[in-house]
Amino acid sequence: MPSSERTYTTRVGASNAGAGQAAVEVLTDPSLAHIVDLVAWPRGDWLMVANSEGWARVPLAEPAAAWQVLRGRNPITDEDPLHGVPLARALADPSPPNDRNSYPFAGPRLASVFEDADRSPDLVVVHTPAHYWPERGGHPGEHGSLDAGQSRAPLLLSGPGVTGRGRLDRAARIIDIAPTLALLAGAPMPTAVGRPLADLCAGGPAAHVVGLLWDGANCNDLLDQAAAGALPAVARLLSRGCALTGGAVAEFPSVTLTNHTSALTGVGPGRHGILSNVYYDRAVGDQVIANDAKTWHQACEQLRPGVATVFEAVATARPGAVTACVNEPIDRGAGYSTFGLVRAMATDGGASGLGDHLPPTEGDPHATAEWVERDHDYAWSTRVDALGLSQMRQLWADPTGPPAFTWWNTTLTDTGHHGGGPYSPESRAALADADRRLGAFLDLLDGAGLYDRTTFLLTADHGSEGADPTCRGDWDDALTAAGVRFRDEGYGFLYLDRLEHPDRLEHPDQPGHPDQP
Ligand SMILES: [Zn+2]
């Protein structure tokens, strides 16, 4: 659909203009500048951005156009997707403030957030990368913001059909993942807004395509650890392919389910409908918690019409082709799916009920014992991923033939990056666990003579930056003190109208860590 046909919502309008104006005034006050990187909202035909130092705007219908500065300094001065690349540059200025930070593809990513008539917030608040908010579910390592560090997922291509070689200083977007996978699998993806990385991939379908999503893996650190010998399976993939040092830039907000969905559909949140891990739906009149163990198996019910998954694209182009989706909620159209099994179980708790079926950590040669003992979340996530590997082994040992397209989601990497922050012993242990499981799978393919016939794409759903434990504060307290009526979903999506649940206005229940049960 051309951009001129898009419909944008504008709700900082007549009925609540006062609330919108008051909210922007509160949120751009210098007293909150340490936690509010910027705010964005639609006004008429414009996408507005502002922070304590200035205002700017861009046309909603042409969000990639140059910003018009309205006042002071543009909050989005730098959009370089290679900002903070490679690792040494990120370490030299970790979690940088607004005037030293970069916001790749900021206009198009922010515009998408305001595209859904029922679910889009009236205004989004972008956390500074340093903001530490444990009382609202924040962690030492965080993502969700608009900046390069929290948005940058790795992107690595490997195997037959891949023509790119080595580390390439360029970047793509998460919405490019689906059309690239579809191209490798020999399927067109006309519903995608993203573009396939056609200059890095030869035409013609590969015999087998495997998409790997290592949730929350830091791109700089993944490439650095692979080069240092700590991730031999990733290095093995890279030896017959390429990696973009600028990675794949997540859609906004750079949270999990929004970007799993963008990676598998090729469209932004305003088009696919999963606006954030948690959002408000005006048509339903209630909060939707999309990214939760209890609801993952129902996530595809939130997809908007006109959206297709890679599984559906492959099924349409190649009838009878076997597809599989391991540990991934966005599974619509997949022949095999972990969450299909959860739906078949039909229990009240959804994937919470999987706990009884997870392999034990004891005796798992791929789990780092130190972190299993020290972090309960780590222990749970590594068990989930052990079950993922076991599914992969079963799928690829099937005598009817391995899948033409497989998607394998890894959870532990996000847990390790939240728990210790990027570049930490815990995040690196999580990467190593994931790499050992990938290595076990590659060995299986090697033994079956399938490795040379399989093309891989390794990515993530977002990046990771370390919070500053001294950078504290809560903009909701400031809004409440100023008399603004609002709901704040997922800590940053402000809804200023349709306040049907006044008892939950100020601090709607947080679902806890969104990737945890
Ligand atoms: Zn994630």
Residues whose N, C-alpha, C, O or C-beta is under 5 A from the ligand:
A	BS01	ZN	D215 G216 V255 T256 D414 D461
